Amino acid sequence: MRTNPYRFRLLAASLLSAFLETLSTAHARQASKESGSTTTVVIDAGHGGYDRGGIPGQRVAEKEVTLDVAQRLRKELAASGYRVVMTRDSDVFVPLGTRVAIANSYPNAIFVSVHFNSAKRSGASGIETYFYDRDSLPLASAIHYYVAGGAASSNRNVRRRGYYVLRKNRNPAVLVECGFLTNPSEAALAQSASYRQKLAEEIAAGVRGRNTVGSARSTTRVATGESIPLQPYIDQTKVAKSKSGRSKRSHKKSSRRKKSSSKPGGSEAKTSSKNQEG
């Protein structure tokens, strides 16, 4: 039986097309993985609705600038291929438990909470990045490296603290304080659309670079083309008793001892025995 050359060429072309399609799909999946699209980023704009954020009398509403930065961050990450989920996308109040539940419903996600700081002292300024679980430190280090390095504010370091949205998160989670709205200079920056865009770009750079954070043994604080330095941090989960509190108690004890020693009839001996008992 004679073979039809036309059918043979058609079959060969079909097999080649299928092979090329499979190869193209594999390349697309690899590119997608490298760009981060296999990772879900849950962006949490702090406060919202009746929760204005900040302290009483604060002129700039925190809930407004956090939402704007969060929405800009969503665009930056989506452009890099990430799947992005917002805990809020408008001026609504979302309970902390709901924010965490949203994040925990996505396995292998990362959680970025956007905030601005406030203080009674108008001179307080700077960028802080918080984490709780040790697995979140590389993410906090990368984000803080870019935000603190690119912002026109002082560096207040990475800090470990048990905020609810960090403590209850099963995924790597950070909370970024993008400056003090009670500081006139930083409040003015926060009201600038170009500065909010800059913050979004720096946070996005940190998310993209989270897997290139260097070893804890590295002493360099300068990033190379291959790595971002692991940031030192302040552990605020272990707060020591204040020295002022101890000094006040010591002063009270000293006063009581002085009063006792001034009494007649062996009070000094009693005080001495108490001291020996510790």
Buried (B, 14 or more C-beta within 10 A) or exposed (E): EEEEEEEEEEEEEEEEEEEEEEEEEEEEEEEEEEBBBEBBBBBBBBBBEEBBBBEEEBEBBBBBBBBBBBBBBBEBBBEBBBBBBBBBBEBEEBEEEEBBEBBBEBEEBBBBBBBBBBBEEEEBBBBBBBBBBEEBBBBBBBBBBBBBEBBEBBBBBBBBBEBEBBEBBBBBBBBBBBBBBBBEBBBEBBBEEEBBBBBBBBBBBBBBBBEBBBEEEEEEEEBEEEBBBBBEBEEEEEEEEEEEEEEEEEEEEEEEBEEEEEEEEEBBEEBEEEEEEE
